[in-house]
């Protein structure tokens, strides 16, 4: 028999801006980590490490346009002043903004053990 299908074309502003698959992998050297996430579309990205009470520990990416797909960042395990962090609970935040103003924020908690 005959098959039917419907094709729906959506404007880009109707697409879902998303940051997914936040991953934190400690470096073999024992200080720092490789941080990676997936972007659904091109976006202006900011990335930070914060304490549980919200205090900024380190700005990983101050704002940069990144492409869709897998994106990787490196954190050396240090704070804004260059001091190595001690053992504890921290949060990795990623904020992505599209050209049309849509913004999404995601975060992932992690235990840092140097």
Secondary structure, 3 states (H helix, E strand, C coil): CCCCCCCCCCCHHHCCCCEEEEEEEECCCCCCEEEEEEECCCEEEEEEEEECCCCEEEEEEEEEEECCEEEEEEECCECCCCCECCCEEEEEEEEEECCCCCEEEEEEEEEECC
